[in-house]
Amino acid sequence: MKFDTIVIGGGLSGLISGIESARSGRKTAIVTAGQSALHFWSGSFEFLCNEGGETVIDRPLERASKLDDSHPYKKIGLERTANLLNRVAPILNEAGITVRGDLNRNHYRLTPMGFVKPAWLTLDDYMAFDEPSELSGKKIALINIYSYIDFYPRFLSLGLSKLGAECTRADVNVPQLDVLRQSTTEMRATNMSRFLRDDAVDALAREINKASAGADMVIMPAVLGIFSDKPVKRLRQGVDRPIHFIATTPASVPGVRCQLSLRDLFTGFGGYYMPGDTVTHGEFEGNRLRRVFTKNFGGIPLEADNFVISTGSFFGHGLIADFEKIYEPVFGLDLEAGKSRTEWYDKNFYAAQPYMAYGVITDDRMRPRRKGETVENLYATGALLGGFNALKEGSGAGITLATALSAADFITRS
């Protein structure tokens, strides 16, 4: 089977690369094992939230100039990074995902545990604000679904009280959810979202209005709209005060919705989506990757002019660590990683762990190296890259999106 572009990995990075390749008219395939880190999504994307141990709110793009030259933002170039990332919100909106945010200034988001953290983009219906002082003096109703255990109103109440808000807590229920309570394992956000549609949403709105009388706003768990945001919009119309959502324990409803919406946008452009499959290896001719082989297709190769590898880091098995070494399992790409196991970690649990910055070695176009030579038609994106610590920097989504769009641009211009 012959394609113009093959993307390996169907998470956020792979989907964005695939969408832009398919949009250009190229015959594009995404080979994906299935679930991705999007299923753990909080509803917010980060660009740069921490620098030198300091929280970054103002001028995050300017602060990025202080990063090491090996950092993906610096390799791409900060001006080009900004231009690429300014395309993200329109792409998401095209897929039916509405977000708010600005590269020039981070805003704040409320975490499920009641902490306040900076973010670059946040879903329009999620709890986000420009200054924590905005919540001072507000009366907030924390509304949970009866017997749902993956929402933590006590923690939220404590966190919001520190911001000067006054919180009340209440549980509500609608009969349509009673069927899930026959088993305690069924009361999960993704399961509830399948039942909270149409009349069930209207019934839920009525119960929320009763339970939130006197409040300025409502905060509740994200349990609506796994396939689209229509149930969310319907609930917001039915509740007589502003209502905001908080992501819950995975699988995350906004994360699943984001993945499905981006997948649909990709296939709408004529892309070939191949779920439940894994690329096992590839064949090279000189410094070019010619074809790849997958578990499902066996000995039938998938050929392409260009390839993107977006398999993630250790979490997504894009990198593997055994007792002796760290390696990239698909193509054996060269890595920036400690040789000895004792180099991989810091004994101080709270220190920046070295392994978090490990990843494939690339040139300025994010083309990885193999046996010391750059692979001319392969682009690495997202968490597979080295040179950054997404956890300490709060930069993972920004890097994922910028490198995905960068790869797609090089491919569509080739």
C-alpha positions as CSV (number, residue, x, y, z in Angstrom):
1,M,0.0,0.0,0.0
2,K,1.4,3.4,-1.1
3,F,0.8,6.7,0.6
4,D,2.3,10.2,0.4
5,T,2.6,10.5,4.2
6,I,2.4,7.9,7.0
7,V,2.0,9.1,10.6
8,I,3.0,6.6,13.3
9,G,1.0,7.4,16.4
10,G,-2.6,8.7,16.8
11,G,-2.3,11.0,19.8
12,L,-2.5,14.8,19.7
13,S,0.8,15.2,17.8
14,G,0.0,12.5,15.2
15,L,-3.5,13.7,14.6
16,I,-2.4,17.3,14.0
17,S,0.3,16.2,11.7
18,G,-2.1,13.9,9.8
19,I,-4.8,16.6,9.5
20,E,-2.5,19.1,8.0
21,S,-1.0,16.6,5.6
22,A,-4.4,15.3,4.5
23,R,-5.7,18.9,4.2
24,S,-3.0,19.6,1.6
25,G,-4.4,16.8,-0.6
26,R,-1.7,14.2,0.3
27,K,-2.8,10.6,0.7
28,T,-2.2,10.3,4.4
29,A,-2.5,7.3,6.9
30,I,-2.3,7.3,10.7
31,V,-1.3,4.0,12.2
32,T,-2.2,4.0,15.9
33,A,-2.5,1.5,18.7
34,G,-5.6,3.2,20.0
35,Q,-5.6,5.1,23.3
36,S,-3.3,8.0,23.8
37,A,-2.3,10.5,26.4
38,L,-5.3,12.6,25.3
39,H,-7.4,10.2,27.4
40,F,-5.8,11.8,30.4
41,W,-6.3,15.4,29.2
42,S,-7.3,18.0,31.8
43,G,-9.0,20.3,29.3
44,S,-6.0,22.7,29.1
45,F,-2.9,22.9,26.9
46,E,0.4,24.4,28.2
47,F,3.0,26.3,26.3
48,L,5.5,27.4,29.0
49,C,4.4,27.5,32.6
50,N,7.6,27.3,34.6
51,E,11.0,28.8,34.0
52,G,13.9,28.6,36.5
53,G,11.6,27.5,39.3
54,E,9.3,30.5,38.7
55,T,5.7,30.3,37.5
56,V,5.3,32.0,34.2
57,I,2.2,34.1,33.6
58,D,3.3,37.2,31.6
59,R,5.2,37.0,28.3
60,P,5.7,33.1,28.2
61,L,6.9,33.4,24.6
62,E,9.5,35.9,25.6
63,R,10.6,33.8,28.5
64,A,11.1,30.9,26.1
65,S,14.1,32.7,24.7
66,K,16.0,31.7,27.8
67,L,15.6,28.0,27.1
68,D,18.6,25.9,26.0
69,D,19.4,25.8,22.3
70,S,18.7,22.1,22.3
71,H,15.0,22.8,23.3
72,P,12.5,22.1,20.5
73,Y,11.1,25.7,20.7
74,K,14.6,27.0,20.1
75,K,15.3,24.5,17.3
76,I,12.1,25.5,15.5
77,G,12.8,29.2,16.2
78,L,10.6,31.3,18.5
79,E,9.0,33.4,15.8
80,R,8.1,30.3,13.8
81,T,6.9,28.5,16.9
82,A,4.5,31.4,17.6
83,N,3.3,31.4,14.0
84,L,2.7,27.7,14.2
85,L,0.9,27.7,17.5
86,N,-1.4,30.6,16.5
87,R,-2.9,28.0,14.0
88,V,-3.9,25.6,16.8
89,A,-7.1,27.3,18.0
90,P,-8.6,27.5,14.5
91,I,-7.7,23.9,13.8
92,L,-9.4,22.8,17.1
93,N,-12.4,25.0,16.4
94,E,-12.7,23.4,12.9
95,A,-13.0,20.1,14.7
96,G,-15.6,21.5,17.1
97,I,-13.3,22.1,20.0
98,T,-13.6,25.7,21.3
99,V,-10.7,27.0,23.4
100,R,-9.6,30.3,24.9
101,G,-6.1,31.6,25.5
102,D,-3.2,33.8,24.3
103,L,0.5,33.0,23.7
104,N,1.4,36.4,25.1
105,R,0.0,35.7,28.5
106,N,-1.0,32.5,30.3
107,H,-4.2,32.3,32.2
108,Y,-5.1,30.2,35.2
109,R,-7.0,27.0,35.4
110,L,-8.4,25.1,38.3
111,T,-7.2,21.6,38.8
112,P,-9.4,18.7,40.0
113,M,-7.7,18.9,43.4
114,G,-8.4,22.6,43.8
115,F,-5.0,24.0,42.9
116,V,-4.5,26.9,40.5
117,K,-2.0,26.5,37.6
118,P,-1.1,28.5,34.5
119,A,-2.2,27.3,31.1
120,W,-2.0,28.6,27.5
121,L,-5.3,27.2,26.0
122,T,-8.4,25.9,27.9
123,L,-11.7,24.6,26.7
124,D,-14.2,27.3,26.6
125,D,-16.6,25.6,29.1
126,Y,-13.8,24.8,31.7
127,M,-12.9,26.7,34.8
128,A,-10.3,29.3,33.8
129,F,-9.6,32.9,34.8
130,D,-7.1,35.7,34.2
131,E,-6.5,36.5,37.8
132,P,-7.2,34.4,41.0
133,S,-8.7,37.6,42.5
134,E,-11.6,37.2,40.1
135,L,-13.1,34.5,42.4
136,S,-12.8,36.6,45.6
137,G,-16.3,37.1,47.1
138,K,-18.0,34.7,44.7
139,K,-20.6,32.2,45.8
140,I,-19.8,28.9,44.0
141,A,-22.0,25.8,44.0
142,L,-19.9,22.6,43.7
143,I,-22.4,20.1,42.2
144,N,-21.5,16.4,41.9
145,I,-23.5,13.5,40.5
146,Y,-24.9,11.3,43.3
147,S,-22.5,8.4,44.1
148,Y,-19.9,9.5,41.6
149,I,-16.5,9.1,43.3
150,D,-14.0,10.7,40.8
151,F,-14.9,14.3,41.7
152,Y,-13.4,15.9,44.8
153,P,-15.6,18.8,46.0
154,R,-13.9,18.9,49.4
155,F,-10.5,19.6,47.9
156,L,-12.0,22.1,45.4
157,S,-13.8,23.9,48.3
158,L,-10.6,24.2,50.2
159,G,-8.7,25.5,47.2
160,L,-11.4,28.0,46.3
161,S,-11.8,29.2,49.8
162,K,-8.1,30.2,49.8
163,L,-9.0,32.4,46.8
164,G,-11.7,34.1,48.8
165,A,-14.7,32.2,47.3
166,E,-17.6,30.8,49.4
167,C,-18.5,27.3,48.4
168,T,-21.6,25.1,48.9
169,R,-21.7,21.4,48.0
170,A,-24.6,19.3,46.7
171,D,-25.2,16.0,44.9
172,V,-27.8,15.7,42.2
173,N,-29.2,12.8,40.2
174,V,-31.4,12.0,37.2
175,P,-33.2,8.6,36.7
176,Q,-31.3,7.9,33.5
177,L,-28.1,7.2,35.5
178,D,-29.7,4.7,37.9
179,V,-28.9,1.8,35.5
180,L,-25.1,2.5,36.0
181,R,-25.4,2.1,39.8
182,Q,-26.1,-1.6,39.5
183,S,-22.3,-1.9,39.4
184,T,-19.9,0.5,41.3
185,T,-17.4,0.2,38.4
186,E,-19.9,1.6,35.9
187,M,-20.2,5.1,37.5
188,R,-17.4,6.6,35.4
189,A,-17.4,9.9,33.5
190,T,-17.2,8.3,30.0
191,N,-20.1,5.9,30.8
192,M,-22.3,8.7,32.2
193,S,-21.7,10.8,29.2
194,R,-23.4,8.2,27.0
195,F,-26.6,8.5,29.1
196,L,-26.6,12.3,29.6
197,R,-28.2,13.4,26.4
198,D,-31.5,15.1,25.3
199,D,-34.1,14.8,28.1
200,A,-31.6,13.6,30.6
201,V,-29.6,16.9,30.2
202,D,-32.8,18.9,30.7
203,A,-33.6,17.0,33.8
204,L,-30.0,17.5,35.1
205,A,-30.3,21.3,34.5
206,R,-33.4,21.4,36.6
207,E,-31.8,19.6,39.4
208,I,-28.7,21.8,39.2
209,N,-30.9,24.9,39.4
210,K,-32.5,23.7,42.5
211,A,-29.2,22.8,44.2
212,S,-27.4,26.0,43.3
213,A,-30.0,28.6,44.3
214,G,-28.2,31.8,45.4
215,A,-24.8,30.9,43.8
216,D,-23.0,33.1,41.4
217,M,-21.7,30.1,39.4
218,V,-21.7,26.3,39.3
219,I,-18.7,24.0,39.0
220,M,-19.3,20.3,38.3
221,P,-17.4,17.3,36.9
222,A,-16.9,16.9,33.1
223,V,-19.4,14.1,32.5
224,L,-21.2,15.3,29.4
225,G,-20.4,15.4,25.7
226,I,-18.1,12.5,24.9
227,F,-18.9,12.6,21.2
228,S,-19.7,16.3,20.7
229,D,-20.2,19.4,22.8
230,K,-24.0,19.6,22.1
231,P,-25.0,18.1,25.5
232,V,-22.6,20.7,27.2
233,K,-24.2,23.6,25.3
234,R,-27.7,22.3,26.1
235,L,-26.9,22.1,29.8
236,R,-25.4,25.6,29.9
237,Q,-28.5,26.9,28.3
238,G,-30.7,25.2,30.8
239,V,-28.8,26.3,33.9
240,D,-29.7,29.8,35.0
241,R,-26.2,30.8,36.1
242,P,-22.7,30.3,34.6
243,I,-21.5,26.7,34.8
244,H,-18.0,25.5,34.4
245,F,-16.5,22.0,34.3
246,I,-13.5,20.2,35.8
247,A,-11.8,17.2,34.2
248,T,-12.0,14.0,36.3
249,T,-10.0,10.8,36.7
250,P,-9.2,9.2,33.4
251,A,-10.6,8.3,31.0
252,S,-11.3,12.0,30.6
253,V,-14.4,13.0,28.7
254,P,-12.9,16.1,27.1
255,G,-9.8,14.0,26.2
256,V,-11.8,11.3,24.4
257,R,-14.0,14.0,22.7
258,C,-10.9,15.8,21.5
259,Q,-9.4,12.6,20.1
260,L,-12.6,11.6,18.3
261,S,-13.2,15.1,17.0
262,L,-9.7,15.4,15.6
263,R,-9.9,11.9,14.1
264,D,-13.2,12.8,12.4
265,L,-11.6,16.0,11.0
266,F,-8.7,13.9,9.7
267,T,-10.9,11.3,8.0
268,G,-13.1,14.2,6.6
269,F,-10.0,15.4,4.7
270,G,-9.7,11.9,3.2
271,G,-7.2,10.5,5.7
272,Y,-6.9,6.8,6.4
273,Y,-7.2,6.0,10.1
274,M,-5.8,2.6,11.1
275,P,-6.6,1.9,14.8
276,G,-5.5,-1.1,16.8
277,D,-2.2,-1.5,14.9
278,T,1.4,-1.0,15.7
279,V,4.4,-0.4,13.4
280,T,7.0,-3.0,14.2
281,H,9.9,-1.9,12.0
282,G,10.9,-0.2,8.8
283,E,13.2,-0.7,5.8
284,F,15.7,2.0,4.8
285,E,17.5,2.7,1.6
286,G,20.5,4.8,2.4
287,N,19.3,7.7,4.6
288,R,15.6,7.4,3.6
289,L,12.8,5.3,5.2
290,R,11.0,3.6,2.3
291,R,8.4,1.4,4.0
292,V,7.1,0.2,7.4
293,F,5.6,-3.0,8.6
294,T,2.8,-3.4,11.1
295,K,1.4,-6.2,13.3
296,N,-1.9,-6.3,11.5
297,F,-0.5,-6.2,7.9
298,G,2.2,-8.7,8.6
299,G,4.5,-9.0,5.6
300,I,2.5,-6.4,3.5
301,P,4.5,-3.1,3.6
302,L,3.1,0.4,3.9
303,E,5.2,2.7,1.7
304,A,5.3,6.5,1.7
305,D,7.4,9.5,0.6
306,N,7.4,11.0,4.1
307,F,6.9,9.6,7.6
308,V,6.1,11.2,11.0
309,I,6.8,9.3,14.2
310,S,4.7,10.5,17.1
311,T,4.8,7.5,19.5
312,G,5.4,9.5,22.7
313,S,7.9,8.9,25.5
314,F,8.0,6.2,28.1
315,F,4.3,6.5,28.9
316,G,3.3,5.7,25.3
317,H,6.1,3.2,24.8
318,G,7.8,5.4,22.3
319,L,10.9,4.9,24.4
320,I,11.7,1.7,26.3
321,A,13.9,1.3,29.3
322,D,15.1,-2.2,30.3
323,F,17.7,-3.0,32.9
324,E,20.6,-2.2,30.6
325,K,19.6,0.6,28.2
326,I,17.0,3.0,26.9
327,Y,16.0,2.6,23.2
328,E,13.6,3.6,20.6
329,P,11.9,0.4,19.6
330,V,10.5,1.0,16.1
331,F,13.5,2.1,14.1
332,G,16.4,2.1,16.6
333,L,16.8,5.9,16.4
334,D,19.7,7.6,18.1
335,L,18.9,8.9,21.6
336,E,20.2,11.6,23.9
337,A,20.1,9.4,27.1
338,G,22.4,8.4,29.9
339,K,24.5,5.3,29.2
340,S,24.4,4.0,32.8
341,R,21.2,3.2,34.7
342,T,22.5,5.3,37.6
343,E,22.5,8.4,35.3
344,W,18.8,8.1,34.5
345,Y,17.6,9.4,37.9
346,D,18.3,11.7,40.8
347,K,18.1,10.2,44.2
348,N,16.2,13.3,45.3
349,F,12.7,12.4,44.4
350,Y,11.7,16.1,44.0
351,A,14.6,17.0,41.7
352,A,14.3,17.2,37.9
353,Q,14.8,13.6,36.9
354,P,17.3,13.2,34.0
355,Y,15.3,10.6,32.2
356,M,12.5,13.1,31.7
357,A,14.6,15.0,29.2
358,Y,15.7,12.0,27.2
359,G,14.5,11.5,23.6
360,V,15.6,11.1,20.0
361,I,18.4,13.3,18.6
362,T,17.2,15.5,15.7
363,D,18.4,18.3,13.4
364,D,16.6,21.7,13.3
365,R,13.8,20.2,11.2
366,M,13.2,17.5,13.8
367,R,14.5,14.8,11.6
368,P,15.9,12.1,13.8
369,R,19.3,10.4,13.5
370,R,19.9,6.7,12.9
371,K,23.4,5.2,13.3
372,G,24.7,8.7,13.3
373,E,23.0,9.8,10.0
374,T,19.9,12.0,9.6
375,V,16.9,10.2,8.2
376,E,15.9,12.6,5.4
377,N,12.2,11.8,5.1
378,L,11.3,11.0,8.8
379,Y,10.1,13.6,11.3
380,A,9.9,13.1,15.1
381,T,7.4,15.0,17.1
382,G,6.0,15.5,20.6
383,A,7.2,13.6,23.7
384,L,9.5,11.4,21.7
385,L,11.9,14.3,21.3
386,G,14.7,15.1,23.8
387,G,16.0,18.4,25.2
388,F,13.1,19.3,27.4
389,N,11.4,18.4,30.7
390,A,7.7,18.8,30.1
391,L,6.8,18.2,33.7
392,K,9.1,20.9,35.1
393,E,8.6,23.4,32.3
394,G,4.8,22.9,31.8
395,S,5.5,22.8,28.1
396,G,4.4,19.4,26.8
397,A,1.3,20.3,24.8
398,G,3.0,23.3,23.2
399,I,6.0,21.2,22.0
400,T,3.6,18.5,20.8
401,L,1.6,20.9,18.7
402,A,4.5,23.0,17.5
403,T,6.6,20.1,16.3
404,A,3.5,18.4,14.7
405,L,2.7,21.5,12.7
406,S,6.4,22.0,11.8
407,A,6.6,18.5,10.5
408,A,3.5,18.9,8.4
409,D,4.8,22.1,7.0
410,F,8.0,20.6,5.8
411,I,6.2,17.7,4.3
412,T,3.6,19.8,2.5
413,R,6.4,22.0,1.1
414,S,8.5,19.1,-0.1
